[in-house]
């Protein structure tokens, strides 16, 4: 049965059916393909800075304050952390607060909403339910402008702010993690001893070494896969992700955590990536190959389940919202905007 042109069927511009020897089908297909590819590459460069090989290059940041120095005293109630649920870099900082039992009276937190349509620069806005406590800003760009007039960089989260001096302490997640682990916020020594130390001196070298390859192969490796704009750049990144998963599996087959028998900063930095891997990084970013799943690595999967039961972990993320955000907001990777059925903790084998 041959369908006609009626019946409400959308055939686009009907270019292929009208191809002829004067306008060959190959020319039509190639013109559309190359035009689409050019536009996609330009949007990808806006979304994620690229080098000449088409590899993603994560931008550096310019705020390097530290809680405990002369400018930023170690005091309770002085600092405020701005985070967003979908972001793995924000997730790191939320995990520190949860794992160490840091109270809202010690460090405040505002959860941002990812909405690049409403945001004036960047992707983060304040919701009506969780307003900016410092300057009543509408989005993160306004807050950056008020705290650092003339700032022209990316308006990223997490963002740690000193409410008293009205200055930005840091917007680099690794620095914020280290600060939140070492700061006492005025607690007495005996009370501080009851808090987990994510960076014990005896393991500091091991943690630093592990952080380096976890970041290179996995934390950043998945983004290098998703934001690659050439086949060669993707192939290199995918190989790194597979190597990272292999290293994790080999280490965790003989010990409970990456640096030994205790959960440390190295595990904390890996955890946000692994919680997003099956739902986003493998299927959408093609991280290591679309077929890969954490559940195919038994020791790594057991580690993930172990981490999920720790204090502060379950409450640190809304998995459905985090997964859906990638499909909704990263339109160069998902131009149709279709969100697949979101993965749950039960789907991951965590509950």
C-alpha positions, 0 to 999 in steps of 0.5 A, a space after each residue: 500500500 502506497 501512502 499519498 501526500 494527504 492524511 496529515 502525514 508530515 514529510 518535512 520539505 519532501 526533498 528526498 522524494 523530489 530528488 532528481 538528476 539535476 539535484 541528486 539525493 546525495 547532494 541534498 543529504 550532504 548539504 543538510 548533514 554538513 550544515 547541521 554539523 557546522 551548527 552543532 559544532 558551534 553550539 558545542 564550542 559555546 557549551 564546552 570549550 574545545 581545543 583544535 583536536 575537538 577535545 573538551 577543555 574544562 575552564 579554570 577558575 579565578 577565586 582562590 580564597 580559603 576558610 581559615 586564612 586572614 580574609 576568611 576566618 573559620 567561624 560558624 554561620 559566616 559562609 554560604 554554599 550555592 549548589 545545583 542538584 544535577 551538577 556532579 561538582 556541586 554534588 561533591 560539596 553537598 556530600 562533604 556537608 552530609 558525610 561530616 554532619 555540617 549543620 545549616 547553622 554552620 554553613 548555609 546552603 541554597 539550591 539553584 535551579 538549572 534553567 539556561 533560558 531564564 538565566 542571563 548568563 550561565 545556567 543557574 537561577 534562584 527559585 521562588 522557594 529558595 531565594 538568594 539570602 545575600 542580595 536577593 538576586 534572580 540568577 547566579 550571574 547577578 550574584 557574581 556581579 554584585 560580589 565581584 563587579 566586572 567579573 566576565 568568566 563563567 558563572 558556575 556552581 558550586 559557589 562558596 560565599 562569605 556572607 559577612 565580607 560579601 566576597 566570593 571564597 571559591 568556585 572550585 569544587 575540589 578546593 571547597 571540598 578540602 575547606 569544608 573537610 578541614 574547617 571546624 566552624 568554631 567547634 571544640 576539639 572533642 566534638 570535631 573528633 567525632 566528624 569523619 576526616 576525608 583527608 587524613 594525613 597518613 593517606 594524603 599522598 595516596 588520596 592525591 594520586 588517586 584523585 589525579 587519575 579518577 579526575 582524568 579518566 572518569 570525572 572529566 573523562 565522561 565529559 570529554 566523551 560527551 563534548 567531543 566534536 571529532 571521532 579521534 577526541 572521542 576515541 581517546 576519551 572513551 579509552 580513558 573511561 574504560 581504563 578508569 572503570 577497570 582500575 576502580 574494579 581492580 582496586 575495589 576487588 581487594 578493598 572496600 574503598 579506593 584508598 583502603 578500608 575507610 571512605 575518603 575524599 577520593 571516594 567522595 570525588 568518584 561517587 557523583 560520577 558513578 551515580 550518574 553513569 548508568 542514567 546519563 554518561 553512558 547513554 547520552 555522553 557515550 562514555 566509554 561506549 553506550 553499552 557500559 554500565 556500573 552494574 557490569 563491574 561487580 566490585 565497583 557496584 558493591 562499592 557504590 551500594 556501600 557508599 549509598 548507605 552512608 550518612 548524608 549520601 541518599 539525601 544529597 541527590 535527587 536522581 530523577 531530577 539530575 538525570 532528566 536535567 542533562 537530557 533537557 538542558 544539553 540540547 546540542 547533545 539531545 536536540 529533540 529534548 526527549 527525556 527517557 524514563 529516568 533511572 531510580 536507585 532501585 534500577 541501579 541496584 542500590 535499594 
